[in-house]
């Protein structure tokens, strides 16, 4: 077996010969080797994104204010807005409607609902709450990290070995990988993976890492011939926490999402500009508040010689007394608040365009209502980007997340089948959001029906009158013969509510829905 890498051959060779617990220098050597396979300053950039996304940005803003205003920055007010989370939500949309996840056979046909494999799979998908987790995966990648990591496992919940699949979401800077030099950008070539545990899960004194490693054999060309099973350890960087190694026979239970092409290794280049954009917006917001605090009220100006020190107290219920030869006047502030607000709005518009959106994508105040056509035009850049991202997430679930789930079920679940051979996961994304006016949509569907491009069942589904085609067919079967075709669409209308208007039947009669 060969367990070596040019990044840190000596230390890694020691690890190969040590089947027990790792020493701190061994762990640090692996982490350093993995970080060298990342883009420059990757951890710093992504950690900063994670911090801002979590809303922990007060210290960051204060530092930015001090740099922008060296004399006054330390005293300026801070009223943070989580712009990064807002941008990430606006930029996401793949999971705007829930995805459908099922097992299909080799011919692409869904397994029967009572198939033990389908039952176990459906229960696992429900336990994982993927409809909640996957939108968060998308949002984190949309921050500018352009990557996210999902770690899966199987947790026993009672003495009878009953259990459930679990998933944990990690930021990329908390995950370190080393790949074989023959395939540095492929998940299949990973031979070391370290996952930093949250401090609340440890003693808090030092970072603790869950580590997976494996060995391999090579041919004369340096290509991997075979991999050994994974070895799993838990070790802290200070050496105070270390568990004996355990052999893990399954596939690595770690799924890697990348929404951009990797940069020479496993990880894509992060967006280094977005943190600057976010900080500038919060600095501008603090400056605006500072101007308001200083100039919201008129400034008192006293001219004369006070015989004694006294405080000038103003207000609608007070009188200020001045002596002979003394004057008191108020200066009206001249700050152009409208220009300041306009500048902030322009910054958001420019940022929206730079991130592939319409100028109004990040608008914080609603504009005039738009027609369906105007919405389609305005949202075309965003919709195009979502269309490009949708296959990325389908592949992430079908090729990484869900196959790991099947492997965990087969290995650890006492009730699931021992094998899922002959089937594979299939993910169907929900229908994208429509910006079409209700009236325009109704007319379009009726036109398609009249041209016989669609049938009545399709029309009912498209109009939201039935949940799916089977339900539509069942409804039509019940009403068959009682109503003419157009009326069977629940008496839809072009101009009003689809449930209240009248439509002429093909026989020239008028039918209402009562």
Secondary structure, DSSP 8 states (H G I E B T S, - for coil): -B---TTSHHHHHHHHT--S---HHHHHHHHHHHHTTS-TTHHHHHHHHHHHHTT--HHHHHHHHHHH-TTTGGGS------HHHHHHHHH--TTSS--EEEEEETTS-B--TT-HHHHHHHHHHHHHTHHHHHHHHHHHIIIII-EEEEEEEEEE-STT--EEEEEEEE-GGGEEEEE-TT-TT-GGGEEEEEEE--GGGS-SSS-EEEEEE--EEE-TTS-EEEE--EEEEEEETTSS-B---EEE-S---EEEEESS--SSSSS----SSHHHHHHHHHHHHHHHHHHHHHHSS-EEEEES--SS------STT------TT-EEEEE-----HHHHHHHHHHHHHHHHHHTTS-TTTT-SS--S---HHHHHHHTHHHHHHHHHHHHHHHHHIIIIIHHHHHHHHHHH-SSS-S--TTEEEEEE---------HHHHHHHHHHHHHTTSS-HHHHHHHTTSSSSHHHHHHHHHHHBTTB-TTGGGTS--SSS-TTT--EE-TTS-EE---
